[in-house]
Amino acid sequence: MDEPIVVVDANEEQCRELCTMLEEWHYRATPMHSLRDLETYIQATACRAVILDLDTVPVDNRVLRKLKRIDQSLCIMVLSSRPFHPELEEAMSSHIYACLNKPVDEEELGYWLKSLF
């Protein structure tokens, strides 16, 4: 895949594991450990998808709206160990492509990526 998938996870080990899994599936994965450089990266590349770990990276509706404004076709997937995120109600309905439980179910992630690409 030419278009990278950005994995944003403040836990470096978790981030590396997910990136390794994606690369084994022949996706190009780019690890990031904060949101600081994400906007610039999305603008500078043909990034097609972002996987955000909601447990380790502070994300709110404003952040997700801003990312979608940069690129309307950007696919945002989130990971979380919590089943409910009332603070992201708006984003869940309009900006987030998929919300996956942690630990990541490989088959479920594979399904969502195949449907995207």
N, CA, C and O atoms as a Tinker XYZ file with bonds, in Angstrom:
   468  protein
     1  N      0.829000   -1.185000    0.000000    73     2
     2  CA     0.000000    0.000000    0.000000    64     1     3
     3  C      0.870000    1.243000    0.000000    63     2     4     5
     4  O      1.786000    1.358000    0.814000    81     3
     5  N      0.599000    2.161000   -0.890000    73     3     6
     6  CA     1.368000    3.392000   -0.940000    64     5     7
     7  C      0.935000    4.388000    0.117000    63     6     8     9
     8  O      1.752000    5.149000    0.634000    81     7
     9  N     -0.348000    4.383000    0.437000    73     7    10
    10  CA    -0.872000    5.358000    1.385000    64     9    11
    11  C     -0.650000    4.855000    2.805000    63    10    12    13
    12  O     -1.109000    3.770000    3.163000    81    11
    13  N      0.053000    5.640000    3.610000    73    11    14
    14  CA     0.351000    5.158000    4.964000    64    13    15
    15  C     -0.859000    5.213000    5.895000    63    14    16    17
    16  O     -1.782000    6.008000    5.719000    81    15
    17  N     -0.812000    4.345000    6.875000    73    15    18
    18  CA    -1.752000    4.385000    7.983000    64    17    19
    19  C     -0.967000    4.907000    9.169000    63    18    20    21
    20  O      0.065000    4.340000    9.527000    81    19
    21  N     -1.437000    5.969000    9.776000    73    19    22
    22  CA    -0.758000    6.539000   10.929000    64    21    23
    23  C     -1.360000    5.934000   12.191000    63    22    24    25
    24  O     -2.579000    5.934000   12.368000    81    23
    25  N     -0.506000    5.423000   13.058000    73    23    26
    26  CA    -0.932000    4.885000   14.342000    64    25    27
    27  C     -0.473000    5.868000   15.414000    63    26    28    29
    28  O      0.724000    6.094000   15.590000    81    27
    29  N     -1.441000    6.452000   16.132000    73    27    30
    30  CA    -1.118000    7.427000   17.181000    64    29    31
    31  C     -1.428000    6.786000   18.529000    63    30    32    33
    32  O     -2.584000    6.554000   18.881000    81    31
    33  N     -0.358000    6.509000   19.271000    73    31    34
    34  CA    -0.475000    5.848000   20.565000    64    33    35
    35  C      0.696000    6.309000   21.417000    63    34    36    37
    36  O      1.849000    6.139000   21.022000    81    35
    37  N      0.422000    6.884000   22.570000    73    35    38
    38  CA     1.489000    7.372000   23.448000    64    37    39
    39  C      2.298000    6.224000   24.040000    63    38    40    41
    40  O      3.436000    6.428000   24.464000    81    39
    41  N      1.733000    5.028000   24.075000    73    39    42
    42  CA     2.451000    3.853000   24.556000    64    41    43
    43  C      3.277000    3.312000   23.388000    63    42    44    45
    44  O      2.734000    2.717000   22.458000    81    43
    45  N      4.584000    3.523000   23.446000    73    43    46
    46  CA     5.449000    3.174000   22.319000    64    45    47
    47  C      5.425000    1.683000   21.980000    63    46    48    49
    48  O      5.472000    1.318000   20.806000    81    47
    49  N      5.354000    0.835000   22.978000    73    47    50
    50  CA     5.336000   -0.612000   22.726000    64    49    51
    51  C      4.051000   -1.025000   22.003000    63    50    52    53
    52  O      4.101000   -1.776000   21.030000    81    51
    53  N      2.894000   -0.532000   22.482000    73    51    54
    54  CA     1.621000   -0.835000   21.819000    64    53    55
    55  C      1.625000   -0.320000   20.388000    63    54    56    57
    56  O      1.153000   -0.993000   19.472000    81    55
    57  N      2.157000    0.865000   20.209000    73    55    58
    58  CA     2.212000    1.479000   18.883000    64    57    59
    59  C      3.062000    0.627000   17.941000    63    58    60    61
    60  O      2.669000    0.358000   16.806000    81    59
    61  N      4.211000    0.213000   18.417000    73    59    62
    62  CA     5.114000   -0.603000   17.612000    64    61    63
    63  C      4.460000   -1.938000   17.249000    63    62    64    65
    64  O      4.596000   -2.401000   16.116000    81    63
    65  N      3.749000   -2.565000   18.200000    73    63    66
    66  CA     3.090000   -3.840000   17.938000    64    65    67
    67  C      2.027000   -3.705000   16.855000    63    66    68    69
    68  O      1.931000   -4.547000   15.962000    81    67
    69  N      1.229000   -2.642000   16.937000    73    67    70
    70  CA     0.186000   -2.436000   15.930000    64    69    71
    71  C      0.802000   -2.128000   14.567000    63    70    72    73
    72  O      0.331000   -2.631000   13.547000    81    71
    73  N      1.839000   -1.314000   14.545000    73    71    74
    74  CA     2.512000   -1.011000   13.278000    64    73    75
    75  C      3.114000   -2.271000   12.658000    63    74    76    77
    76  O      3.047000   -2.459000   11.443000    81    75
    77  N      3.694000   -3.125000   13.479000    73    75    78
    78  CA     4.256000   -4.391000   12.988000    64    77    79
    79  C      3.164000   -5.257000   12.375000    63    78    80    81
    80  O      3.358000   -5.849000   11.313000    81    79
    81  N      2.011000   -5.332000   13.046000    73    79    82
    82  CA     0.885000   -6.107000   12.520000    64    81    83
    83  C      0.452000   -5.555000   11.161000    63    82    84    85
    84  O      0.236000   -6.321000   10.222000    81    83
    85  N      0.327000   -4.260000   11.054000    73    83    86
    86  CA    -0.081000   -3.647000    9.790000    64    85    87
    87  C      0.928000   -3.922000    8.682000    63    86    88    89
    88  O      0.551000   -4.216000    7.547000    81    87
    89  N      2.204000   -3.825000    9.017000    73    87    90
    90  CA     3.238000   -4.073000    8.013000    64    89    91
    91  C      3.257000   -5.534000    7.568000    63    90    92    93
    92  O      3.549000   -5.824000    6.408000    81    91
    93  N      2.949000   -6.450000    8.478000    73    91    94
    94  CA     2.852000   -7.864000    8.099000    64    93    95
    95  C      1.714000   -8.078000    7.106000    63    94    96    97
    96  O      1.761000   -9.002000    6.294000    81    95
    97  N      0.704000   -7.235000    7.170000    73    95    98
    98  CA    -0.417000   -7.296000    6.234000    64    97    99
    99  C     -0.153000   -6.456000    4.982000    63    98   100   101
   100  O     -1.049000   -6.281000    4.156000    81    99
   101  N      1.058000   -5.942000    4.837000    73    99   102
   102  CA     1.497000   -5.167000    3.681000    64   101   103
   103  C      0.906000   -3.760000    3.607000    63   102   104   105
   104  O      0.732000   -3.205000    2.522000    81   103
   105  N      0.601000   -3.195000    4.766000    73   103   106
   106  CA     0.234000   -1.787000    4.834000    64   105   107
   107  C      1.466000   -1.027000    5.304000    63   106   108   109
   108  O      2.280000   -1.559000    6.060000    81   107
   109  N      1.599000    0.204000    4.861000    73   107   110
   110  CA     2.695000    1.046000    5.332000    64   109   111
   111  C      2.207000    1.765000    6.582000    63   110   112   113
   112  O      1.254000    2.542000    6.526000    81   111
   113  N      2.852000    1.509000    7.695000    73   111   114
   114  CA     2.423000    2.078000    8.976000    64   113   115
   115  C      3.429000    3.117000    9.456000    63   114   116   117
   116  O      4.641000    2.913000    9.383000    81   115
   117  N      2.903000    4.232000    9.946000    73   115   118
   118  CA     3.732000    5.293000   10.491000    64   117   119
   119  C      3.360000    5.497000   11.950000    63   118   120   121
   120  O      2.226000    5.869000   12.250000    81   119
   121  N      4.300000    5.258000   12.864000    73   119   122
   122  CA     3.998000    5.454000   14.289000    64   121   123
   123  C      4.139000    6.918000   14.712000    63   122   124   125
   124  O      5.036000    7.627000   14.254000    81   123
   125  N      3.244000    7.350000   15.585000    73   123   126
   126  CA     3.332000    8.664000   16.230000    64   125   127
   127  C      2.909000    8.478000   17.676000    63   126   128   129
   128  O      2.075000    7.629000   17.988000    81   127
   129  N      3.491000    9.278000   18.547000    73   127   130
   130  CA     3.207000    9.105000   19.966000    64   129   131
   131  C      2.465000   10.291000   20.575000    63   130   132   133
   132  O      2.217000   10.330000   21.780000    81   131
   133  N      2.113000   11.257000   19.726000    73   131   134
   134  CA     1.297000   12.391000   20.168000    64   133   135
   135  C      0.622000   12.991000   18.942000    63   134   136   137
   136  O      0.931000   12.632000   17.806000    81   135
   137  N     -0.292000   13.900000   19.188000    73   135   138
   138  CA    -1.002000   14.565000   18.083000    64   137   139
   139  C     -0.218000   15.742000   17.515000    63   138   140   141
   140  O     -0.613000   16.331000   16.508000    81   139
   141  N      0.880000   16.079000   18.154000    73   139   142
   142  CA     1.625000   17.295000   17.815000    64   141   143
   143  C      1.935000   17.421000   16.323000    63   142   144   145
   144  O      1.724000   18.488000   15.746000    81   143
   145  N      2.426000   16.367000   15.692000    73   143   146
   146  CA     2.838000   16.445000   14.287000    64   145   147
   147  C      1.835000   15.831000   13.318000    63   146   148   149
   148  O      2.083000   15.780000   12.114000    81   147
   149  N      0.712000   15.370000   13.836000    73   147   150
   150  CA    -0.242000   14.648000   12.989000    64   149   151
   151  C     -0.820000   15.522000   11.878000    63   150   152   153
   152  O     -0.880000   15.090000   10.727000    81   151
   153  N     -1.241000   16.727000   12.198000    73   151   154
   154  CA    -1.821000   17.614000   11.172000    64   153   155
   155  C     -0.855000   17.853000   10.027000    63   154   156   157
   156  O     -1.227000   17.741000    8.859000    81   155
   157  N      0.374000   18.180000   10.359000    73   155   158
   158  CA     1.385000   18.441000    9.338000    64   157   159
   159  C      1.613000   17.205000    8.486000    63   158   160   161
   160  O      1.743000   17.304000    7.266000    81   159
   161  N      1.662000   16.047000    9.120000    73   159   162
   162  CA     1.891000   14.808000    8.396000    64   161   163
   163  C      0.740000   14.527000    7.422000    63   162   164   165
   164  O      0.975000   14.146000    6.275000    81   163
   165  N     -0.481000   14.713000    7.873000    73   163   166
   166  CA    -1.646000   14.470000    7.006000    64   165   167
   167  C     -1.608000   15.412000    5.800000    63   166   168   169
   168  O     -1.902000   14.998000    4.679000    81   167
   169  N     -1.253000   16.656000    6.027000    73   167   170
   170  CA    -1.192000   17.625000    4.936000    64   169   171
   171  C     -0.084000   17.303000    3.942000    63   170   172   173
   172  O     -0.225000   17.569000    2.749000    81   171
   173  N      1.022000   16.731000    4.426000    73   171   174
   174  CA     2.194000   16.509000    3.585000    64   173   175
   175  C      2.192000   15.158000    2.866000    63   174   176   177
   176  O      2.987000   14.955000    1.948000    81   175
   177  N      1.323000   14.239000    3.261000    73   175   178
   178  CA     1.336000   12.896000    2.674000    64   177   179
   179  C     -0.038000   12.548000    2.119000    63   178   180   181
   180  O     -1.004000   13.299000    2.250000    81   179
   181  N     -0.079000   11.401000    1.508000    73   179   182
   182  CA    -1.354000   10.874000    1.012000    64   181   183
   183  C     -1.940000    9.936000    2.053000    63   182   184   185
   184  O     -2.479000    8.882000    1.715000    81   183
   185  N     -1.837000   10.314000    3.296000    73   183   186
   186  CA    -2.333000    9.490000    4.401000    64   185   187
   187  C     -3.820000    9.203000    4.196000    63   186   188   189
   188  O     -4.612000   10.118000    3.969000    81   187
   189  N     -4.181000    7.950000    4.277000    73   187   190
   190  CA    -5.572000    7.563000    4.039000    64   189   191
   191  C     -6.317000    7.267000    5.333000    63   190   192   193
   192  O     -7.535000    7.424000    5.415000    81   191
   193  N     -5.544000    6.825000    6.368000    73   191   194
   194  CA    -6.200000    6.428000    7.608000    64   193   195
   195  C     -5.334000    6.778000    8.817000    63   194   196   197
   196  O     -4.105000    6.802000    8.752000    81   195
   197  N     -6.028000    7.046000    9.916000    73   195   198
   198  CA    -5.382000    7.291000   11.195000    64   197   199
   199  C     -6.045000    6.368000   12.212000    63   198   200   201
   200  O     -7.271000    6.275000   12.273000    81   199
   201  N     -5.231000    5.692000   13.003000    73   199   202
   202  CA    -5.738000    4.874000   14.103000    64   201   203
   203  C     -5.284000    5.551000   15.389000    63   202   204   205
   204  O     -4.087000    5.635000   15.664000    81   203
   205  N     -6.245000    6.035000   16.177000    73   203   206
   206  CA    -5.961000    6.756000   17.418000    64   205   207
   207  C     -6.309000    5.894000   18.619000    63   206   208   209
   208  O     -7.387000    5.303000   18.674000    81   207
   209  N     -5.398000    5.823000   19.579000    73   207   210
   210  CA    -5.680000    5.117000   20.825000    64   209   211
   211  C     -6.253000    6.134000   21.815000    63   210   212   213
   212  O     -5.529000    6.986000   22.330000    81   211
   213  N     -7.536000    6.037000   22.072000    73   211   214
   214  CA    -8.204000    6.991000   22.959000    64   213   215
   215  C     -7.774000    6.847000   24.419000    63   214   216   217
   216  O     -7.977000    7.760000   25.218000    81   215
   217  N     -7.184000    5.709000   24.766000    73   215   218
   218  CA    -6.746000    5.492000   26.139000    64   217   219
   219  C     -5.437000    6.207000   26.453000    63   218   220   221
   220  O     -5.147000    6.480000   27.618000    81   219
   221  N     -4.647000    6.513000   25.432000    73   219   222
   222  CA    -3.330000    7.100000   25.676000    64   221   223
   223  C     -3.137000    8.489000   25.078000    63   222   224   225
   224  O     -2.202000    9.197000   25.450000    81   223
   225  N     -4.005000    8.881000   24.161000    73   223   226
   226  CA    -3.868000   10.176000   23.493000    64   225   227
   227  C     -5.121000   11.008000   23.766000    63   226   228   229
   228  O     -6.232000   10.558000   23.486000    81   227
   229  N     -4.954000   12.222000   24.311000    73   227   230
   230  CA    -6.131000   13.051000   24.595000    64   229   231
   231  C     -6.771000   13.577000   23.301000    63   230   232   233
   232  O     -6.172000   14.364000   22.567000    81   231
   233  N     -7.990000   13.126000   23.046000    73   231   234
   234  CA    -8.709000   13.489000   21.826000    64   233   235
   235  C    -10.088000   13.988000   22.222000    63   234   236   237
   236  O    -10.727000   13.435000   23.117000    81   235
   237  N    -10.544000   15.047000   21.540000    73   235   238
   238  CA   -11.905000   15.528000   21.756000    64   237   239
   239  C    -12.556000   15.798000   20.400000    63   238   240   241
   240  O    -11.920000   15.641000   19.358000    81   239
   241  N    -13.812000   16.201000   20.420000    73   239   242
   242  CA   -14.542000   16.459000   19.178000    64   241   243
   243  C    -13.841000   17.496000   18.302000    63   242   244   245
   244  O    -13.810000   17.367000   17.078000    81   243
   245  N    -13.285000   18.514000   18.931000    73   243   246
   246  CA   -12.611000   19.592000   18.196000    64   245   247
   247  C    -11.427000   19.045000   17.398000    63   246   248   249
   248  O    -11.251000   19.398000   16.232000    81   247
   249  N    -10.625000   18.197000   18.011000    73   247   250
   250  CA    -9.460000   17.612000   17.340000    64   249   251
   251  C     -9.900000   16.795000   16.128000    63   250   252   253
   252  O     -9.315000   16.914000   15.052000    81   251
   253  N    -10.917000   15.978000   16.299000    73   251   254
   254  CA   -11.381000   15.129000   15.202000    64   253   255
   255  C    -11.995000   15.950000   14.075000    63   254   256   257
   256  O    -11.796000   15.633000   12.902000    81   255
   257  N    -12.735000   16.995000   14.414000    73   255   258
   258  CA   -13.277000   17.902000   13.383000    64   257   259
   259  C    -12.152000   18.535000   12.575000    63   258   260   261
   260  O    -12.225000   18.632000   11.350000    81   259
   261  N    -11.112000   18.962000   13.282000    73   259   262
   262  CA    -9.978000   19.620000   12.635000    64   261   263
   263  C     -9.274000   18.660000   11.673000    63   262   264   265
   264  O     -8.906000   19.054000   10.566000    81   263
   265  N     -9.087000   17.420000   12.083000    73   263   266
   266  CA    -8.446000   16.436000   11.210000    64   265   267
   267  C     -9.277000   16.193000    9.959000    63   266   268   269
   268  O     -8.726000   16.093000    8.862000    81   267
   269  N    -10.581000   16.097000   10.103000    73   267   270
   270  CA   -11.453000   15.875000    8.942000    64   269   271
   271  C    -11.484000   17.090000    8.021000    63   270   272   273
   272  O    -11.667000   16.944000    6.812000    81   271
   273  N    -11.309000   18.291000    8.579000    73   271   274
   274  CA   -11.250000   19.489000    7.741000    64   273   275
   275  C    -10.007000   19.497000    6.863000    63   274   276   277
   276  O    -10.038000   20.006000    5.742000    81   275
   277  N     -8.929000   18.943000    7.362000    73   275   278
   278  CA    -7.688000   18.871000    6.586000    64   277   279
   279  C     -7.891000   18.001000    5.364000    63   278   280   281
   280  O     -7.448000   18.340000    4.267000    81   279
   281  N     -8.567000   16.871000    5.559000    73   279   282
   282  CA    -8.812000   15.937000    4.461000    64   281   283
   283  C    -10.129000   15.213000    4.716000    63   282   284   285
   284  O    -10.207000   14.342000    5.583000    81   283
   285  N    -11.151000   15.572000    3.967000    73   283   286
   286  CA   -12.487000   14.977000    4.150000    64   285   287
   287  C    -12.489000   13.469000    3.943000    63   286   288   289
   288  O    -13.316000   12.765000    4.522000    81   287
   289  N    -11.568000   12.968000    3.120000    73   287   290
   290  CA   -11.553000   11.524000    2.848000    64   289   291
   291  C    -10.753000   10.733000    3.883000    63   290   292   293
   292  O    -10.694000    9.505000    3.813000    81   291
   293  N    -10.149000   11.416000    4.826000    73   291   294
   294  CA    -9.365000   10.749000    5.863000    64   293   295
   295  C    -10.259000    9.834000    6.696000    63   294   296   297
   296  O    -11.325000   10.239000    7.159000    81   295
   297  N     -9.814000    8.619000    6.876000    73   295   298
   298  CA   -10.545000    7.642000    7.682000    64   297   299
   299  C     -9.932000    7.646000    9.079000    63   298   300   301
   300  O     -8.732000    7.422000    9.242000    81   299
   301  N    -10.768000    7.901000   10.080000    73   299   302
   302  CA   -10.299000    7.907000   11.458000    64   301   303
   303  C    -10.897000    6.704000   12.177000    63   302   304   305
   304  O    -12.115000    6.567000   12.292000    81   303
   305  N    -10.012000    5.841000   12.656000    73   303   306
   306  CA   -10.427000    4.705000   13.471000    64   305   307
   307  C     -9.875000    4.933000   14.874000    63   306   308   309
   308  O     -8.791000    5.490000   15.043000    81   307
   309  N    -10.620000    4.503000   15.859000    73   307   310
   310  CA   -10.166000    4.677000   17.243000    64   309   311
   311  C    -10.148000    3.330000   17.958000    63   310   312   313
   312  O    -10.907000    2.414000   17.642000    81   311
   313  N     -9.249000    3.253000   18.932000    73   311   314
   314  CA    -9.128000    2.079000   19.793000    64   313   315
   315  C     -9.389000    2.523000   21.215000    63   314   316   317
   316  O     -8.991000    3.620000   21.607000    81   315
   317  N    -10.052000    1.684000   21.993000    73   315   318
   318  CA   -10.300000    2.022000   23.387000    64   317   319
   319  C    -10.650000    0.782000   24.191000    63   318   320   321
   320  O    -11.265000   -0.156000   23.685000    81   319
   321  N    -10.246000    0.798000   25.453000    73   319   322
   322  CA   -10.652000   -0.275000   26.362000    64   321   323
   323  C    -11.987000    0.055000   27.021000    63   322   324   325
   324  O    -12.606000   -0.803000   27.650000    81   323
   325  N    -12.426000    1.301000   26.873000    73   323   326
   326  CA   -13.724000    1.707000   27.432000    64   325   327
   327  C    -14.821000    1.522000   26.390000    63   326   328   329
   328  O    -14.608000    1.805000   25.211000    81   327
   329  N    -15.992000    1.050000   26.811000    73   327   330
   330  CA   -17.071000    0.828000   25.848000    64   329   331
   331  C    -17.844000    2.091000   25.469000    63   330   332   333
   332  O    -18.578000    2.091000   24.481000    81   331
   333  N    -17.687000    3.162000   26.240000    73   331   334
   334  CA   -18.520000    4.341000   26.017000    64   333   335
   335  C    -17.679000    5.604000   26.181000    63   334   336   337
   336  O    -16.890000    5.719000   27.119000    81   335
   337  N    -17.854000    6.544000   25.263000    73   335   338
   338  CA   -17.135000    7.825000   25.290000    64   337   339
   339  C    -18.134000    8.960000   25.087000    63   338   340   341
   340  O    -18.269000    9.472000   23.976000    81   339
   341  N    -18.835000    9.360000   26.152000    73   339   342
   342  CA   -19.845000   10.411000   25.995000    64   341   343
   343  C    -19.262000   11.737000   25.510000    63   342   344   345
   344  O    -19.964000   12.527000   24.879000    81   343
   345  N    -17.986000   11.984000   25.800000    73   343   346
   346  CA   -17.354000   13.230000   25.364000    64   345   347
   347  C    -17.113000   13.266000   23.856000    63   346   348   349
   348  O    -16.806000   14.322000   23.304000    81   347
   349  N    -17.249000   12.125000   23.191000    73   347   350
   350  CA   -17.035000   12.052000   21.741000    64   349   351
   351  C    -18.310000   11.722000   20.976000    63   350   352   353
   352  O    -18.255000   11.194000   19.866000    81   351
   353  N    -19.445000   12.032000   21.566000    73   351   354
   354  CA   -20.719000   11.684000   20.940000    64   353   355
   355  C    -20.832000   12.236000   19.518000    63   354   356   357
   356  O    -21.209000   11.511000   18.597000    81   355
   357  N    -20.508000   13.510000   19.341000    73   355   358
   358  CA   -20.576000   14.127000   18.004000    64   357   359
   359  C    -19.631000   13.425000   17.033000    63   358   360   361
   360  O    -20.022000   13.088000   15.915000    81   359
   361  N    -18.402000   13.208000   17.455000    73   359   362
   362  CA   -17.401000   12.599000   16.585000    64   361   363
   363  C    -17.773000   11.169000   16.218000    63   362   364   365
   364  O    -17.553000   10.741000   15.085000    81   363
   365  N    -18.330000   10.437000   17.160000    73   363   366
   366  CA   -18.706000    9.049000   16.886000    64   365   367
   367  C    -19.730000    8.960000   15.756000    63   366   368   369
   368  O    -19.728000    8.001000   14.984000    81   367
   369  N    -20.588000    9.947000   15.664000    73   367   370
   370  CA   -21.631000    9.892000   14.638000    64   369   371
   371  C    -21.196000   10.484000   13.303000    63   370   372   373
   372  O    -21.791000   10.171000   12.271000    81   371
   373  N    -20.162000   11.340000   13.301000    73   371   374
   374  CA   -19.855000   12.003000   12.035000    64   373   375
   375  C    -18.398000   11.957000   11.588000    63   374   376   377
   376  O    -18.130000   12.200000   10.411000    81   375
   377  N    -17.454000   11.662000   12.458000    73   375   378
   378  CA   -16.042000   11.740000   12.064000    64   377   379
   379  C    -15.285000   10.426000   12.203000    63   378   380   381
   380  O    -14.235000   10.252000   11.583000    81   379
   381  N    -15.796000    9.506000   13.000000    73   379   382
   382  CA   -15.075000    8.274000   13.270000    64   381   383
   383  C    -15.632000    7.140000   12.414000    63   382   384   385
   384  O    -16.831000    6.860000   12.425000    81   383
   385  N    -14.740000    6.502000   11.683000    73   383   386
   386  CA   -15.100000    5.419000   10.771000    64   385   387
   387  C    -15.405000    4.133000   11.532000    63   386   388   389
   388  O    -16.373000    3.438000   11.225000    81   387
   389  N    -14.570000    3.818000   12.532000    73   387   390
   390  CA   -14.771000    2.595000   13.308000    64   389   391
   391  C    -14.163000    2.772000   14.690000    63   390   392   393
   392  O    -13.142000    3.439000   14.855000    81   391
   393  N    -14.807000    2.167000   15.675000    73   391   394
   394  CA   -14.309000    2.162000   17.052000    64   393   395
   395  C    -14.080000    0.702000   17.434000    63   394   396   397
   396  O    -15.015000   -0.097000   17.471000    81   395
   397  N    -12.831000    0.372000   17.714000    73   395   398
   398  CA   -12.472000   -1.009000   18.023000    64   397   399
   399  C    -12.074000   -1.142000   19.480000    63   398   400   401
   400  O    -11.471000   -0.241000   20.063000    81   399
   401  N    -12.421000   -2.283000   20.054000    73   399   402
   402  CA   -12.059000   -2.569000   21.441000    64   401   403
   403  C    -10.601000   -2.967000   21.544000    63   402   404   405
   404  O    -10.016000   -3.523000   20.615000    81   403
   405  N    -10.031000   -2.665000   22.703000    73   403   406
   406  CA    -8.690000   -3.128000   23.018000    64   405   407
   407  C     -8.799000   -4.288000   23.987000    63   406   408   409
   408  O     -9.661000   -4.260000   24.865000    81   407
   409  N     -7.978000   -5.291000   23.866000    73   407   410
   410  CA    -6.931000   -5.443000   22.863000    64   409   411
   411  C     -7.536000   -5.638000   21.473000    63   410   412   413
   412  O     -8.660000   -6.120000   21.329000    81   411
   413  N     -6.781000   -5.259000   20.474000    73   411   414
   414  CA    -7.270000   -5.267000   19.093000    64   413   415
   415  C     -7.510000   -6.697000   18.619000    63   414   416   417
   416  O     -6.642000   -7.563000   18.726000    81   415
   417  N     -8.701000   -6.915000   18.098000    73   415   418
   418  CA    -9.033000   -8.184000   17.458000    64   417   419
   419  C     -8.518000   -8.089000   16.019000    63   418   420   421
   420  O     -9.004000   -7.271000   15.239000    81   419
   421  N     -7.543000   -8.919000   15.670000    73   419   422
   422  CA    -6.911000   -8.850000   14.355000    64   421   423
   423  C     -7.914000   -9.025000   13.211000    63   422   424   425
   424  O     -7.821000   -8.339000   12.193000    81   423
   425  N     -8.860000   -9.932000   13.378000    73   423   426
   426  CA    -9.852000  -10.155000   12.317000    64   425   427
   427  C    -10.726000   -8.926000   12.117000    63   426   428   429
   428  O    -11.028000   -8.547000   10.985000    81   427
   429  N    -11.132000   -8.304000   13.221000    73   427   430
   430  CA   -11.972000   -7.108000   13.117000    64   429   431
   431  C    -11.213000   -5.961000   12.453000    63   430   432   433
   432  O    -11.743000   -5.297000   11.562000    81   431
   433  N     -9.981000   -5.731000   12.882000    73   431   434
   434  CA    -9.174000   -4.670000   12.268000    64   433   435
   435  C     -8.957000   -4.963000   10.792000    63   434   436   437
   436  O     -9.057000   -4.068000    9.953000    81   435
   437  N     -8.658000   -6.220000   10.478000    73   435   438
   438  CA    -8.465000   -6.599000    9.081000    64   437   439
   439  C     -9.705000   -6.336000    8.242000    63   438   440   441
   440  O     -9.608000   -5.863000    7.109000    81   439
   441  N    -10.875000   -6.644000    8.803000    73   439   442
   442  CA   -12.135000   -6.385000    8.101000    64   441   443
   443  C    -12.287000   -4.900000    7.779000    63   442   444   445
   444  O    -12.597000   -4.540000    6.643000    81   443
   445  N    -12.069000   -4.029000    8.782000    73   443   446
   446  CA   -12.248000   -2.604000    8.564000    64   445   447
   447  C    -11.244000   -2.052000    7.555000    63   446   448   449
   448  O    -11.592000   -1.202000    6.735000    81   447
   449  N    -10.013000   -2.528000    7.611000    73   447   450
   450  CA    -8.997000   -2.054000    6.657000    64   449   451
   451  C     -9.332000   -2.520000    5.253000    63   450   452   453
   452  O     -9.193000   -1.751000    4.303000    81   451
   453  N     -9.767000   -3.756000    5.101000    73   451   454
   454  CA   -10.145000   -4.241000    3.770000    64   453   455
   455  C    -11.312000   -3.453000    3.209000    63   454   456   457
   456  O    -11.353000   -3.165000    2.013000    81   455
   457  N    -12.260000   -3.103000    4.066000    73   455   458
   458  CA   -13.415000   -2.323000    3.591000    64   457   459
   459  C    -12.998000   -0.914000    3.206000    63   458   460   461
   460  O    -13.624000   -0.293000    2.347000    81   459
   461  N    -11.964000   -0.416000    3.823000    73   459   462
   462  CA   -11.465000    0.934000    3.507000    64   461   463
   463  C    -10.652000    0.945000    2.223000    63   462   464   465
   464  O    -10.850000    1.805000    1.365000    81   463
   465  N     -9.735000   -0.013000    2.090000    73   463   466
   466  CA    -8.835000   -0.025000    0.949000    64   465   467
   467  C     -9.371000   -0.908000   -0.166000    63   466   468
   468  O     -8.735000   -1.035000   -1.213000    81   467
